[in-house]
Amino acid sequence: MPGRPRLRNRFQLLAALLATVIQLPTVLWLCWHTRTPLPAVAALLLSAPYLRQLQSPWHTTSPALSTYLALGWWAACLVFDVLMGPAALAVHLGTPWGVAWALAGALSLALGVDTVLGAPRLRKRVVRIEGLAPELEGYRIGQISDVHCGPHAPEARVSSWVARLNALDLDLVTVTGDLITQGASHVEAVARALGGLRAKDGAFACMGNHDYFTDGEHLIRELERRGVSVLRNRGVVVNRGNAQLYVAGVDDTWTSRDDVARALANRPEGVPAVLLAHDPNLFPQAQARAVELTLSGHTHGGQLAVPGVRRLSLARFVSRWTAGLYRQGRSWLYVNRGAGTTGPPARLGAPAELAVITLRRA
C-alpha cells in the first residue's frame, strides 16, 4: 500500500523516542553506580530486537520473545523512573534508603502508574453550544479511541469496554481511530467487538494512522458489515425530533487521505456539527469551518506524562492539543487519551479512558 513505509518509519521513530525516554534515567543511574557502560549496552541489546521487529511487514500475528523481554525491561525502567525522584528527595531529607523507597513506592501508586491491565476511566464533559435546539439539550455522545486491539488489548477486553459504553444508554457513540496496532489477524476481532456498540442514533467511526498499517479497506468493510458507519471525509445528518445534528468524519492524516472541507461539504446551513478526526492537529481546519465539536485521539495523552500537568507529556511531540477539552471561540475539541496503548503497555499520568460528552445550550 502506498505510504506504508513512511508510516512505518514514523512509528519506529516515535517508538524509539518513547523507549529512550523511559530507559534513560535508569541506564544513567546504573552506569553511574557501576562505573561501566554495560547497563547501556544491555539496554540496547534488549530494545533493538523489538525496534527492529517494527520494520517487518505489518501482518505479524503475535509478539516474539524479544517483544516481551523489551516490554518487561521498559516496564521495570518506568517503575524505577517514578520511584527515583521521591526516593532521592526522601534520602536528602534524612530518611533511610529502605524507608525512602517504601514511601516512594506508595507515592507512585497514589499518583497512579496505569498499566495495560487497568480499566479505562470514564470521563464526562459538558460542551455548551450556542443556539443548540431544545431537542438536542442533554444529547450524550460516547467516545472510544485508540483501542489498539492486539496482544495487549484482545477482543475480550475491547468487548468489555464496549459493554461499559452500552450500559450508559447513549444517544450516539463514536470511535476515533487506531482500532488496531498492526496485523491483519486483529481486524476481524476488533470489528466483532466494536460491532457490539449500541446507541440510539448509531455508531460512527473514523480511521487512524495505525488502521492503515494493515489493509485499511478490509477493516472498513468488516466494521460496516457489523453496523459501524465509517465516515471517510463525509458526513451524515442525524435527526432528533425537529432538530438535526451533522456527524462527519475525516480520514487519516499520515497517509494524506484527510479532507476536512469534503467531510463538511454536505452540512446543512445552521446545523451543528460533530467532526470525528483521529488527529487533533486538524482542529484549526475544523474551527475555521465553524465546527462546534471535534472529537480526536491519537496522542494517548503521551502515555507518559507528569501527573496533573497536561503540558508535560510525550504527547507534546505529536500535537499542541495533548489531552482533554479545549475551546477556541465557538469551537470545542476533545482529545481522548485512548483505551489501549502502543509500545510499552503502561501509562503514567495519562490514564486510559472512555469519554462521554454532553451537549448543552450555551
C-alpha positions in Angstrom: 0.0 0.0 0.0 1.4 3.4 -0.9 2.6 5.3 2.1 3.0 2.3 4.4 6.9 2.5 4.5 6.6 6.2 5.6 4.1 5.2 8.2 6.4 2.5 9.5 9.3 4.9 9.7 7.3 7.5 11.7 6.0 4.8 14.1 9.6 3.5 14.5 10.8 7.0 15.3 8.1 7.5 17.9 8.7 4.1 19.5 12.4 4.7 19.7 11.8 8.1 21.3 9.5 6.6 23.8 11.9 3.8 24.6 14.8 6.2 25.1 12.8 8.5 27.4 11.8 5.6 29.6 15.2 3.9 29.8 17.5 6.9 30.1 17.2 7.7 33.8 17.6 4.0 34.8 20.5 3.4 32.4 22.4 6.6 33.5 21.9 5.7 37.2 23.2 2.2 36.6 26.1 3.4 34.6 27.0 5.9 37.3 26.9 3.4 40.1 28.6 0.5 38.3 31.2 2.9 36.6 30.8 0.9 33.4 28.9 1.3 30.2 27.5 -2.3 30.4 24.0 -1.2 31.5 23.7 0.9 28.4 24.9 -2.0 26.2 22.4 -4.3 27.9 19.5 -1.8 27.3 20.4 -1.6 23.7 20.5 -5.4 23.3 17.1 -5.7 24.9 15.4 -2.9 22.9 17.0 -3.3 19.5 15.3 -6.6 18.5 11.8 -5.1 19.3 12.5 -1.9 17.4 13.9 -3.9 14.5 10.8 -6.0 14.5 8.8 -2.9 13.7 10.5 -2.9 10.3 8.8 -6.2 9.5 5.6 -6.5 7.4 2.6 -5.4 9.3 0.9 -8.8 9.3 2.7 -10.1 12.4 0.1 -12.2 14.4 1.8 -12.5 17.7 4.7 -10.8 19.6 8.1 -12.5 19.7 10.0 -13.3 22.8 12.1 -10.2 22.2 9.0 -8.1 22.5 8.2 -9.5 25.9 11.8 -9.0 27.1 11.8 -5.4 25.8 8.5 -4.5 27.3 9.3 -6.1 30.6 12.6 -4.2 30.8 10.8 -0.9 29.8 8.1 -1.5 32.5 10.9 -2.0 35.1 12.5 1.2 33.9 9.2 3.1 34.1 8.7 2.0 37.8 12.3 3.0 38.6 11.8 6.4 36.9 8.8 7.0 39.1 10.4 5.8 42.3 13.8 7.5 41.8 12.8 11.1 42.3 10.7 10.7 45.5 13.3 8.3 47.0 16.2 10.7 46.3 14.3 13.6 47.9 13.5 11.5 51.0 17.1 10.5 51.4 18.2 14.1 51.0 15.9 14.9 53.9 17.5 12.3 56.1 15.2 9.3 55.5 17.0 5.9 55.4 17.2 4.4 51.9 14.9 1.5 52.8 12.1 3.7 54.2 12.6 6.2 51.3 12.0 3.5 48.7 8.9 2.2 50.5 7.5 5.7 50.8 8.3 6.4 47.1 6.5 3.2 46.1 3.4 4.2 48.0 3.5 7.7 46.4 3.9 6.3 43.0 0.9 4.1 43.5 -1.1 7.1 44.7 -0.1 9.0 41.6 -1.2 6.1 39.5 1.0 4.1 37.3 -1.7 2.8 35.0 -0.7 -0.4 33.3 -2.3 -2.1 30.3 -4.4 -4.3 32.7 -6.1 -1.3 34.3 -9.7 -0.5 33.3 -10.1 2.8 31.4 -11.6 5.7 33.4 -14.9 7.2 32.4 -14.6 10.9 31.8 -17.7 13.0 31.5 -17.5 16.5 30.0 -20.1 19.2 29.1 -19.9 21.2 25.8 -22.0 24.3 25.5 -23.2 25.2 22.0 -24.8 28.5 21.1 -28.2 28.1 19.5 -28.5 24.4 20.3 -32.0 23.1 19.6 -34.1 22.1 22.6 -34.3 18.5 21.2 -30.5 18.2 21.5 -30.3 19.6 25.0 -28.5 16.9 27.1 -27.6 14.9 24.0 -24.9 12.4 25.1 -22.1 11.3 22.8 -19.8 8.4 23.8 -16.2 8.2 22.5 -13.8 5.3 22.5 -10.4 5.9 20.8 -7.1 4.3 20.2 -8.3 0.8 21.0 -5.1 -0.8 19.6 -6.6 -4.3 19.5 -3.8 -6.8 19.7 -1.8 -8.9 22.2 -2.3 -6.3 24.9 -5.9 -5.5 24.1 -7.5 -8.7 22.9 -11.1 -9.0 21.7 -12.5 -9.8 25.1 -11.0 -6.6 26.7 -12.3 -4.5 23.9 -15.7 -6.1 24.3 -15.7 -5.2 28.0 -15.1 -1.5 27.1 -18.0 -1.7 24.6 -20.2 -3.1 27.3 -19.4 -0.2 29.6 -20.4 2.3 26.9 -23.6 0.4 26.1 -24.6 0.4 29.7 -24.8 4.2 29.6 -27.7 4.2 27.0 -26.0 6.9 24.9 -27.6 8.9 22.1 -24.6 8.5 19.8 -21.3 6.5 20.1 -18.1 7.3 18.2 -14.8 5.5 17.6 -12.0 7.9 16.7 -9.3 5.8 15.1 -6.4 3.4 15.7 -8.6 0.4 16.2 -5.6 -1.9 15.8 -1.9 -1.5 16.4 -0.7 -3.7 13.5 -1.5 -7.1 11.9 -4.4 -8.3 9.7 -5.2 -11.0 12.2 -6.7 -8.5 14.6 -9.0 -6.8 12.1 -12.0 -9.2 12.4 -11.5 -9.4 16.2 -11.8 -5.6 16.7 -14.7 -5.4 14.2 -16.6 -8.1 16.1 -16.0 -6.2 19.4 -16.9 -2.7 18.2 -19.8 -4.1 16.2 -21.4 -4.6 19.6 -21.7 -0.8 20.2 -25.2 0.4 20.6 -26.7 3.9 20.8 -30.0 5.5 19.9 -28.6 7.2 16.8 -26.0 4.6 15.9 -22.2 4.1 16.0 -19.8 6.0 13.8 -16.0 5.8 13.3 -13.1 7.5 11.6 -9.8 5.9 10.6 -6.5 6.4 12.3 -2.9 6.1 11.2 -2.4 2.6 12.6 -5.5 1.4 10.8 -3.6 1.7 7.6 -0.6 -0.2 8.8 -2.5 -3.2 7.5 -5.3 -3.5 4.9 -7.5 -0.5 5.9 -10.1 -1.3 3.3 -10.6 -4.7 4.9 -11.1 -3.1 8.3 -13.6 -0.7 6.9 -15.6 -3.5 5.3 -15.7 -5.5 8.5 -16.9 -2.5 10.5 -19.5 -1.6 8.1 -20.7 -5.2 7.9 -21.2 -5.1 11.6 -23.1 -1.9 11.8 -20.4 0.7 12.5 -20.6 3.5 9.9 -17.0 4.6 8.9 -17.0 8.2 7.9 -14.2 8.9 5.4 -14.3 12.6 4.5 -18.1 12.6 4.6 -20.9 13.2 7.0 -24.5 12.2 7.7 -27.4 14.1 9.2 -28.8 12.7 12.5 -32.4 13.7 13.2 -33.8 14.2 16.7 -37.4 15.3 16.5 -37.4 18.5 14.5 -33.7 19.1 15.2 -30.7 17.9 13.2 -27.0 17.1 14.1 -24.4 16.7 11.4 -21.9 14.0 12.2 -18.8 13.9 10.0 -15.5 12.0 9.9 -12.2 12.9 8.3 -9.7 10.3 7.1 -6.1 9.6 8.2 -3.5 12.4 8.0 -0.4 10.3 8.0 -1.3 8.9 4.6 -2.6 12.2 3.3 -6.2 11.0 3.0 -7.7 13.8 5.1 -10.1 16.3 3.5 -11.9 18.4 6.1 -13.7 20.5 3.5 -15.1 17.5 1.8 -16.2 15.9 5.1 -18.3 19.1 5.8 -19.4 19.8 2.2 -23.0 18.5 2.7 -23.6 20.1 6.1 -26.9 21.8 6.1 -26.8 25.5 6.9 -27.3 26.3 10.6 -26.9 22.7 11.7 -24.4 22.0 14.5 -21.6 19.6 13.5 -19.6 17.0 15.3 -16.4 16.0 13.5 -14.5 12.8 14.1 -10.8 13.4 13.4 -8.3 11.0 14.8 -5.5 13.6 14.6 -6.2 16.7 16.8 -3.9 18.8 14.5 -6.9 19.1 12.2 -8.7 21.3 14.8 -7.7 24.6 13.2 -9.4 23.5 10.0 -12.5 22.5 11.9 -12.6 25.8 13.8 -12.2 27.7 10.5 -15.3 25.9 9.3 -17.3 26.6 12.4 -17.4 23.0 13.6 -18.9 23.1 17.1 -17.2 19.9 18.4 -14.3 17.9 17.2 -13.5 14.5 18.7 -9.9 13.3 18.4 -7.5 10.8 19.9 -4.0 9.8 18.6 -1.9 11.3 21.4 -2.6 8.8 24.2 -2.1 11.8 26.4 1.5 10.9 25.9 1.1 7.6 27.8 3.9 9.1 29.9 3.2 12.5 31.5 3.9 14.3 34.7 0.8 13.6 36.8 -1.6 16.5 36.9 0.4 18.6 34.4 -1.2 18.1 31.0 1.5 20.1 29.1 4.4 18.0 30.4 4.0 14.8 28.4 5.4 13.0 25.4 2.2 14.0 23.5 3.8 17.4 23.1 6.0 15.8 20.4 2.8 14.9 18.5 0.4 17.8 19.0 -0.2 21.1 20.9 -3.5 19.6 21.9 -2.4 16.7 24.1 -5.4 15.5 26.1 -8.8 16.7 27.4 -11.1 19.5 26.5 -10.1 22.7 24.6 -12.1 25.7 23.4 -11.3 28.2 20.7 -14.0 30.7 20.0 -17.2 28.7 19.4 -15.4 25.5 18.6 -14.6 22.8 21.1 -12.0 20.0 20.8 -11.9 16.9 23.0 -8.7 14.8 22.8 -9.3 11.3 24.2 -6.3 9.6 25.9 -7.3 6.3 24.4 -8.3 3.0 25.9 -5.3 1.0 24.6 -1.5 1.5 24.4 1.3 1.3 21.9 4.9 0.4 22.7 5.3 -0.3 26.5 1.9 -1.5 27.8 2.0 1.1 30.6 0.8 4.6 31.4 1.9 7.3 33.8 -0.1 10.4 34.4 -2.2 9.7 31.3 -4.7 7.1 32.3 -6.7 5.2 29.7 -10.2 6.5 29.2 -13.7 6.3 27.7 -15.4 9.6 27.3 -19.0 10.9 27.3 -19.6 14.4 26.0 -23.0 16.0 26.9 -24.3 18.8 24.7 -25.9 21.8 26.4 -27.3 25.1 25.2 -24.9 28.0 25.8 
